[in-house]
Amino acid sequence: MIGIISYLVFFATVAGILSIAVLGLNLQWGNTGLFNGGVVAFFGAGAYGTLILGGTAQADHLGGFELPYLLALLGGMVIAGLMAWLVGVLTLRLRHDYLAIATFGVAVAFENLMRNAEGLAGGAKGLRGFERPLRAWLGDGFSYNLLFLAFVLVLLIATYLFLETLIRSPFGRLLRAIREDETAAQSLGKSPSRVRLISFITGSVIMGLAGGLYATFYAFISPQDVLPILTFQIWAMLIVGGAGNNRGAIAGAFLIWGAWTASGWALSRFAPLDVQLYTGSIQFILIGFVIVGMLLWRPQGLFPERLVVSQSRRTKDVSQSGRRKT
Amino acid sequence: MTHRTTRAGLALGLAAGITSLGGAALAQDCTTKIGAVLPTSVDWGKPIAATAQYAVDLVNEAGGVAGCQIEMVLRDSQVDPKVGVDAAKALVDLDGVKVLLGAVSSGVSMPILTSVTAPADVVQMSCCSSSTAFTALSQEGKTKGLFFRTFATSGVQAAVGAMVARDKGYKSVAILYKNDDWGQDIGKLVAADLASLGIEVTGSVAINDGQASFRAEVTEALKGNPDALYMALYPKEGTAVVREWISLGGTQKMIVANALKSDEFRDNVGLQYLGDTVGTDTASPRSESASAFVAQYTAKFDGPPNGPGLSNSYDATMIALLAMEAAGKDATGPEIAAMIGKVTDPEGTPVTADAAGFAMAKEILASGGSVQYQGATGNVRFDANGDVSAPAVTWGFTAEGNAELQYITLEEVDAFMASVK
C-alpha cells in the first residue's frame, strides 16, 4: 500500500512538472498562436541554469555557485527568459510552420551545445553535483518526495492562477485578437510584434520553471533529457488536453504521462512472456494510436477552449485564413 | 569437448535440481521479483534484455534463489531518462524489487541511481553504463555502495586500442567517436594513451548519430592522412562512416571498440574491407565456464553472443542473483550489496557461469563458504566504487562472425595502463 502511494507521489510530481511546461506552451500556442517547436530548449535552459547556479563545485565544468535554491530556480527561469528574448527577437516575425522550424532548430542547437560544451555543461555525461534542497534535513525518502510534490503543486496552482488572470485581463483579449487576426489588432493601434514577444518570453519562462523543477527532482541533467521527444510529448499533452484551455493543458499532461507510464507497466505485467521483449515497440504504437485517434475524432481536445460569443463561430476558418496570409 | 562439458554441466545441474527436490516443492510456492530497465525498443537493447532473461531462466532451472523462483519484470527505458526513472520507481514501489538491472545509457542509469535506487536502498547493477561520473559519485559516497557495473570502465578498451596501434607500428591515428558519454570518454582516453606512446593523433572527430551523411566528419578525419583509424562507434553510424571513409580513400587499417563487434556491421560494410581491422573488447574469459556460456548461448539463440553488452548483461544478472542467494530470503538491498564481495571473492571456490555452477554456488554458500564467479566477461571483481577492471582481447572479423586474435591478461592490462598514465 505504502508502495502504491509512494509511486503515485512520484508520478504526480513528474506529471505536475510536465503540466507546468504544458501551461507555458498553452500561453504561446493556445492563447497567442505561436507555434513553438523548441519547447525543450527553454525547458533545458531552466534545468541547466538551475543546476549550474545551485550546484556544488565540479572539477570539469562551470558551476559551484551554490546559490540558495529558490534563487537558483529563479536564475534558471531568467536564463530561459533571456534565451526566449533572443530567439524571439530573431524569429517572431516568422509565422506558423516557419516559426516551428526555426524554434525546432534552436532546440536541436541547444542540445548539441550542451552535448559538446563540456566546460559549460559537462558534455554528454551530464551535469551532477547538485544537492537537493532540504535534503540534509528530510533525507531522500518518501517524506522528501511528498514535500517536493507539495512544492510542485503550489507552483502549478500559482502558474495556473497567474495564467487564468492573465488571459481574462485585457491583455489576454489582446493575445487572442492577435491570434485570430493580427491585421485587425494592428488597426486598433496595438503592437502585435511586442505582444507576441511578451507572450513568447512569458511562456518560455514558465517552461524554464518546469525544467528547473525537473532537474531538481533528479539532481541530474544530461543532453539525453533535452532531446526533441520531450517537445513532442509536451505538444501531445496540449493537443489531447485542449489547446487554449489551461485546465485542459493540465489534464492532458496527467493523461498522456499516465498513458505513457501505465502502458509500459501494463505490458510488463500482462503481456505474454515471449512478447515481453517487444513491449517497448508496442508501447510506441499504442501511444501513437491515442494521439492520432484524438486528432481524428476530437481535434479540439478533451477540454476545448471556451470562447466568448463574438469569436465562437469564426475560430475554424480564421486559423486557416491566417495561414494563407503568411 | 565443449559439448561434452556442457552436457555434463547440464546433467549436473539437473541432478542438483533433483536432489534438492525436497526443498524444491517449497521453491515452486514463492516467487522473488527482480527488476530490469533496459531499452527494449532499440534494436541493440533487445538481445541485452533477452540475455538477462536467459540467465534468470538458468538460475530457475537450478532451483531458483533462496528457495524461490525468480521473476524478472522487464520495463522499457525507451532511452528516455523520464521513462526509465518512472519504470524503475514503479518496479521498486509497486513490485517491491530489491535488485534492479539497468540501465544501458549512463544518462538513464544516473537519474535512476540518484532519484530511485539509492534513496530506496535498492541494488542497481548495470551491464553497460560506462560513464566515469559513476566512479566520481561513488567516491563522494552518494551511491551508498549500491551501484555496480559489469562493464569495465572505458579505460581498459582505450588502453588496449592504443596497444594495438603500437604493436602494429602505426605512426599516426585519427579518432572517430560517438558523441555520447561513452564515446566522449573513450575518445579522450585513447587520444591520451596514444599521445603517451608517441603516436600522433591527427584528428579527433565526434560523430552524431542519426545523420544522413558523415562526409564532413570523415573528410575532417582524413585531413592528417593518418596511418590508421580508431573508431568508438555503434554499428548503425559505424557502417555509414566506414562506407564513406573507404569510398573517400581512407585506410583499411582500423581499430574498433567492442560496440562494432557485430555481424550487422560486418555484413553491411563487407568483409573484404575489414581484413585489416582489429577490434578490442574486455575479456572473453579463459575458463571452461566461458566456453560453456558461448555454447549454451549459441544453442539457445541460434548464434554466438556477438552483440555489444551481452556477456556483461549475463554476468550482471548472474552476480546479482548469486548475491541474493548469499544474502538469503527477504534480504534488503544493502544486505545483498554486501554479499557481492562474497560471490566474486578471488579466494573463493571457482564456480562456472551456468545452471550447474549456480547450483554448486548454492551449496558452498549454504555451508558458509565464498565463491569466485567465473563469468562470461572473466573473473569479475569489483573495486570499492563498484567498477570492474578486466582482461582484454583483440579480435578480427571472419566469414563466420569474429575471431579472437590475442588474449591480454588482467595483469598485462593493468601494467600497460600504469605505463601510459
Interface residues (C-beta under 8 A of the other chain):
Chain A: G3 I4 S6 Y7 F10 F11 V14 N112 R115 N116 E118 G123 A124 K125 G126 R128 G139 D140 G141 Y144 F217 Y218 A219 F220 S222 P223 Q224 D225 L227 I229 L230 W260 T261 G264 W265 S268 R269 Q276 L277 Y278 T279 G280 S281 Q283 F284
Chain B: P39 T40 S41 V42 G45 K46 A49 A50 Q53 V73 L74 R75 D76 Q78 V79 D80 P81 K82 V83 V85 D86 A87 K89 A90 V92 D93 L94 G96 S105 S106 G107 V108 M110 P111 T114 S115 A118 P119 A120 S131 T132 A133 A136 L137 N179 D180 D181 G183 Q184 D185 A206 N208
